[in-house]
Amino acid sequence: MIPAGFQERFATPEDYVLGITREIWEERRVDTLRGLYADGLVVRSPASVVVGNGGIVAATLGTLAEFPDRELPGEDVIWMPWGKGFLSSHRLLCWATHSAPGAYGPPTGRRLRYRIIADCYCEGGAVRDEWLVRDQGAIVRQMGWEVPAWVRLQIAREGGPDRCVRPFAPARDVAGPYGGAGDGHEAGAALAEALRGATKDPATIREGWDRGAALHHPGHRDGHGWNDASAFWAGLASAVPSGRFEVHHAMGRDDPMMPPRAAVRWSLSGRHDGPGTFGAPSGAEIHVMGMTHAELGPRGIRREWTLFDETAVWRQIVLATG
């Protein structure tokens, strides 16, 4: 499953994903992106859809300039074979100092910690399809901002509501080469079912989560147990009470010295008609692109990592309401 030309350096898809990430970001070998990311690559994030590797190279150089000491070791890579390649879900814990002006504005000197989850389809020595969620809410809060205020400032910097970048929505999606929906692994199916239940009825948390579960949620917020899990998922569900929760991809793995793990990519779409995670009801139509990793045990989910981009949701609310 390792792309041709990389077998001598990387033994497994996990080694490949961790290795090329280290080369690009920590060894600063940015030019390798032109080969490691295909020309027609499609990258979907909550903030936008980007086609081609030219914009990826430019954004990478800008990020390294703004955060020159950035490190991003991988916490886990959950992967499955597909077609002539593989689909990986890579969870990273990043730390960096905001040392120079850039996309986040003037340097604050703040030390940041945040997570990223990226689903990548790799084939023929290159990444060809990607879905990526970065914990932008954690970044801007650690810089001293409230998320809505930062979003309004960014919209103004981009030229106002009529000229700013529009966040991702299903109607703006671009089809890529990966067409799978998962691997049918029981851990992926169990996590998907637990998430469906949690967004419909938080009482199901007690069925799907271990009582002592460790939780890692957007905003780099940590929690433990049934009450914290219920509060998080109830807050999200109550913000979009008539919303549509969809699982787009679910997979799992069993590896030596590891518990069963699962990765699920999901979305929640609908009208922001209720109080909850995104403040007072605004009536805006919103789309939440989410990703969840979990480790499972005999009593359900033992550790959960869920990410969505709060700034992208707030951008939808601000653009709809003024």
N, C-alpha and C positions, 0 to 999 in steps of 0.2 A: 504493500500500500504506500510505500515511500516513493515520491516522484523520482523519475529518472535523473541521475546526476547527483542525488543526495544520499543514496544508500550507504556510501562509504563514511558519511558523517553522522547520519541519524538512523537509529535502529527501528524506531516506531513512529507512527503519526504524532504521538505525544511529544517525542523528542524533536521532531520536525517543527511543530508549532512553537514549542518553547525556544528552540534554537534560532529560528528565523526572527522571532520577536526580539530576542537578545541582540542579534546581529544588527537589526535595524535601529532599535531604540537605545540600547545601552552601549553598543560599540560604534554607533553613529554611522553605520554603513548605509546611508539613506539611498545611495544610488542603486543598491540592490533591489529596491522597490520596483524599479522599471522592469526587472525580470521576474521577481517574485509575485508581483501583482499584474494580472493579465491586462492587455490593452482595453478590452471590453468589460472589465470588472464592473459589477454593480454593487455599490455600498449603500445600504439603507440604514439610517439612524433616525431616531425620533426627530432630529432637527432638519433632515433633508434627505434627498436621494442624489447620489453622485455616480456618474458613469465615466469609466476610464481611470487610468492611474495617474494622469497629470495632476489632477487636483489633490490626490492623496499625497504625492511627493511634496507639493507646495505646502499643504497643511502640516505635514510632518516636520518640515524645516522650520515652519513658524512656531510649532509647539516646542521644538528643541531650543529655539532661541528664547522663548518666553520662560521655559522651565529647564535650564541647562543641566540641572542635577537630577532630572527625572529618572526614576527606576520603576520597573514594572514586572516584578517576578510573578510567574504564574502560580496560582493556588491549585488549579486543577485543569485538566483537559479531558473532556468526555467526548468520545468519537465513535463513529460507525463507518463501515465501508459503504460506498454507494457508487454504482457504475464503474468507471475506470479510476476513481479517486476515493475520497473520504470526506465526510462532513464532521468538523470538530466544533465543540463549544468550549471556549477557552475563557476561564475566569482569572482575572488579574487583580492584584492589590497594588495600587500605585502610590508612590510618595514623591513629592517634589516641592521646590521652593519657587514661589512666584517672583522671579528676579528681574524681569525685563518687560517692557510694554509689548502688547500683542492683542490677541483676540479677546482677552479678558480685561483689557484696559491698562491703565498705568500700573506699574509694579507695586504690590502691597508688601512684599517681603514675608508673606505668610507661608508657613509650612503646611502642606496639604496632604491628606490621605483620602483615597477614594477608590472605588472599584469600577471595573469594566467587564462586561461579558460580550464576547464576539463569537458568532456562529459563522464559520468559513467553509465553503466548499473548495477543496483543493484537487486539481487534476493537471497532469502533465507538467509538474514543476512550478505551478502558479496558483494563486488564489483567484477564483473566477466568480464567486458569488459571496456576499457577506451581509450579515445583519449585526449591528453593533449598538449596544446601549452603554453609555457612560453616565456615571452618577454626577451629573452637572449640579444638582441641588447641593450635594456635599461640597463641591468646589466653590461655588459662589458664597455659600454660608461661611465657609472657613476664611474667605476673603473679607468677610464683614458685611455682606449684603443680605437683605431679605430677597427671596426669589422674585416676587412680582416687581419690585423696584428695579432689580437688575435686568429683568426682561424688558421693561419699558425703556430703560437706558439703551439696551442693545438695539431695540427697534429704531430708536432715534438715531443711533450711530450708523445704522444701515440705510438711512434715508427716509424713515417713516413707514407707516403701514402700507403704503402703495408700492414701496420699492424694496422692502426688507425680504429676507429669505423666508419662504413659506415652510412650515414644518411638514413632516411626513404625514401623508394620509393615504389610505388604500388606493384612491383614485390617481395618485401621483406615482404609484409603484411602477417599476420597470421590470419586465420578466428577465430572468437570468437562466443559466444552464442547469441549476439545481432544481429538481422537481419533486424531491422526496418529502415525506411527512413524518419520518421517524423509522424506527427499527422494530417496533412491537415488543421491546424489552419490558418485562413486568415492572421494573422500577420506574421507567418512564411513564407507563400506563397508570401506575399508582399515584405518581406525582400529579399527572394531568387531572386525574379524578379528584384528588384532594383540592387542587386549585379551583376546579369547577364548583365543588361544594362550598369552599370558603367564600367565593364571591356571590353565592346565592343565599347561604345561611351560615353565619359564623359559628353556629352551634356545632357544625360538623368538624370544627377544629379539633374537638376532643376525640374524634374518630381517626383523623388523618395525621395528627401530630403527637409525638411523644410529649408527656407532661413536662419533661425537663429540656425540651428542644432549645437549642441556641439559634437565634434569629439575627439576620443581618439584612437591613432594609434600606431603601433610598434615603439620602441625607447622611449616609454613613452612621445610621442609628442601629444600635444593637438592643436586643431584648431576649427574654427567656420565657418559655412556657406558654400555656394555653391563653392566658389573659392578654399577653402582649401580642401573640399571633392573631387573636380575635380582634383586638383593637386596630391593628394594621389593616387586615382584610375587610373589616366592617367599615373603616374609614374610606377605603377605596370604593367599595360597593355602594355605600350610601351617597357618594358624590354623583353617581350615575345610576340612580335607582332603576331606571328602565333600560339600562345599557345591555349590550351584547358582548358576552365574554366568549372568546374563541381560542382554542388551542391550535396553533399552526404547525408545531413540530414537537415531537416528544421522543426521547431516546434514553437509553440507560446502559450501564456497564457493570460488569463484575471483574475486578482485577485483584491479583494477589496482594495481601496486606492492606486491602481497602474494603470499606463497607460497600454495599450496592449504592450506586450513584445515578442520578437522573438529571437531565437537562430539558427544560420545556420553554419554548418560545410562544408567547400568547399576546392577545390584545383585548382591550376593553374599549368599546365604542358606544357613544350615545350622547344624550343631552345632559349637560351639567345642571341638573335640576334639584340636587339635594346638598345639604351641608355635609362636609366631610374633609377629605384630604386636601381639597383645593379651595377651601374657604366657603363663603356664602354662595348660594346658587346664583349662577350668572346666566343660565339659559343657553350657553354656547355649546355647539356641537364639538365634542372632543374625541380624540383617538389616543389611547395610551398603548405604546409598544412596550411590552414587558418581557423579561427573561428571568427564569428561576432555575437555580441549581439546588440539589438537595442530596443529603446522605440519609439513607433509610436504615431502620433497625427493626427489631421484633415488635415494637410498639408504635411504628409509624415514622414520621420524619424526625430525625435526630438533629439535623442542622439544615437550615434553610438560608439561601442567599437569593434575594429578589431585587431586581433593579428596574426602574424606569426613570426617564428623564423628566424631572419636575419642571425644568425651565421650558421644555417643549410643550408641555400641557398648558402652562401659564401663558405661553406665547399665543396658543390658540384662543385662550380666554380673553386676553388683552386685545387681540386683533378683532375678536367678535364684538367686544363691548366698548372699546375705545379707551 
